[in-house]
Amino acid sequence: HNNKVLQTLIKTHLQSQCLIALISHQNQICHGRCDMNKFKIYDDVLKIYDDVLENHIAELIHLHMKQVKWQYDYYSQPGQVNKHWHVYCGETENEVIKNGFDFVLPLWETAFHKYDFKNTYDVSEYKRIYLNAHTHGIEPHQHMDDGDFTMIYYPRLDWKTDWGGGTRVGEDLVPYVGNRLIVFSAKTPHQAMPVSRQCYELRSVIVFKTYIGAANDERLDFYKN
């Protein structure tokens, strides 16, 4: 029953976000504001967005992340010794839904429109979504990603500051704060930071890999259904 309620909430949320996007697009055409020259992408970009989701959506994602069945099989840096927990969600909306991770879709849709990814980053879709996690004693290596922008969401609403577990992006340390999204150039060296010995919880994140200038026809097809 809870799953059916969640699916209904997600469907309604996504449809409303699609309507907002279409209205915004029409307004841009009518007022002539579509200017590709304003896309200025910098390699050292780092943006931090707090209170990304409404509380009830953030809480649903928080609860779902606690039910994820993790696989301890992923290396942040190939050839190094440390592994961490990892789950692949999918590359398309249909694949994400089929794999049982539809609860992450409201996050993408909300952030995409709320922070105007299209005009801010020239990003129209995600290339891949996955989940990462680690505990005390597991320290992922510094690395760079494929793609153009990496977007990391902190889903744990109960995370305590003194547990550590933030993300170092270049020379900046971004603390782990629940319902926070960070966006940075995929080519910037970054690393998940260690978790305190006093923490007995799983430090988990939701990651979106994105490319500049991509298009996503499947999203429109999804809403038609």
N, C-alpha and C positions, 0 to 999 in steps of 0.2 A: 504493500500500500504506500509506504514512504517513497519507494522508488518511482511509483506512478505519479505521486504528487510532485516530486523533484523534476521528473521529465516534463510535466505540464508547466512548472515554473520556468524551466530552462527554455522551453519552446516559446512561451509567451515573451520572455525576456529577449530572446534572439530576434523574434519578429519585430518587437518594438525598436530594437537597435537598428535593424535593417531599414525600417521606415524613417528613422532619424537620419540615417546615412543618405537615403534617396532624397529627402527634403533638402539636406545640406548640399548635395550635389546639384540639385536644381537651382538652389539659390546662388551657387557659385557661377553657374552658366548664365543666369539672368542678370547678375551684377558684374559679370566679366572679371571675376577675381581669380581665375585659374591661370596663374603665372608660374611656369616651370622655372623661371630664373630665381625664384625665391628659395629653391631647394639648395641649401648650403650644408653639406654633410662634412663634419670634421672627424678626423681619426681619433681625437682624444675626447670625444663627447662622453659625458657621464651625466645622466639625469636621474633624479630620485623623486618618485611620486608616492605620497602617503595617502591613506584612506581611499584607496582605489575603488573598492566595492562598497555598496551599501551593506550594513551590518549583517542582515539576514543572509545575503549571498556569500559574504566572507565566512560566516559561520558554517554554512553548508559545505563549502570547500574545505574548511578546517576539519570538519568531521569526516569527510570522504578521504582526506589524506591520511587519516589515522587508520583507515581500513585497507589501504593499498597493500598488496602482496609484493614485497620487494625482492629483487634479484641482486645478489652480491657478486657482480661479475663485470664491473665496468672500471676502466682505467681512465682517469682524467688526462694522463699523459702516457701515451704508448711507450712501452719499454721500461717504465718505472714500476716500483714494487707495490705501491699502495693502490688498493681498489676501494670502491664505495658502492652503496646500493643505488640501483638505477632501474627505471621502468620506461620503456618506449610507449608513447601514447599514439602517435600517428603523424602523417604528413598532410592529410586532408580531413575535412570535417566528418565525412562518411567513415573514414578509417578510425578516427578518434572515437566516434560513437560506437562503432562496431567493437572496438577494443575495450569498451566500458568506461571511458574517461570523458563522457559528455559533460561532466561537472566542471571541467576547465574552460568550456566554451564561453560561458558568460563573462569570464575574466578577460579573454581575448577581445570579445566584442565591446565590452564596456571600456577597456583601456584604449582600444583602437579609435573609438569615437570621442571619448572624453579628452584624450590627449592629442587628437588629430594626427595620428601616425602618418597619414598620407602626406600632409603638408609639412609636418615637422621632420620626418625621416625619409619621405618618399617610399614608404612601405605600405603595400596593399594587402599582404597576406603573410602568414607564417609558413616557413618551409618545413618545420618539424617541431613537435612538442614532445618533451620528455620530463621525467621527474628524477631528481637526485636526492640523496640523503646520506648522512653520516653521523656517527656518534663520537664520543670521546675516544681517543686513540687512533682514529682514522683521519688522516690529514691529506686531502687531495693535493696534487702537485699544481704549481703554477702552469698555466697553459694559455693558448689562444684558440679561438673557435673558427670553424668554417662560417661562411656567410658574411653579412655586412653588419648587422646589429644583433646582439644577444640581449634578451629581455628576461630578467629573473624576478619571480614573485615569491615573497615570503608568506606562506599560508598559515603558519603557526601563530594563532592569536594569543596563546598562553606562554609564548617565549619570554624568558627573563633576560634582561640586559647583561647581567653578570654571567650568563651561560656562554657568552661569546658567540661564535658561529656566524659572524658577518661575512662579507665578501670584500676582498681586497681587489680593487680595480686600478691598475697602474700604481700610483702612489697614494691613492685614496682608500680609506677603509669605510665601508658602508655597513653599519650595524644591522643586525637582524631585528626588524620590527614587523610584527604581524600586519598584513594588509598593505605591505609596501612593495612597489615595483621599481626596479632599477634597470636602466637602459644604457648600454655602452657599445662602443665599436667592438666588433668581434675580434679585431686584430690587436686589441689592448690586452696585455698579459693580465690574467686575473686568477683568483684562487679562493676557494672556500676556506674560511679560517677555522682553526681548531675549536672544539667544544670543550667547555670546562669539565674538570674531573667531578665537579659537584652536580653536573647535569646528567640525568638518567633518561633523557628524552631523545627522540630522533630529530635531528636538524634536517628538515626537508624543504625543498624548493620546487617550483614549477618553472620550466625553462622553455622559452620560445626562441627558435632560430629564425632569422628573417633575412631577406635579400631586398636590395633597393630596386624599385621599378617593376616588381612582380605584379601579376594580375591573378585573380582567383574567380574564374567563372563558376566553379563548383558551389561557392557560397550562395550565389543567386539561384542556382538550381535547387539547392537544399530548401530555401524558403518557399519555392513553388510547390514543394511537396507537403 
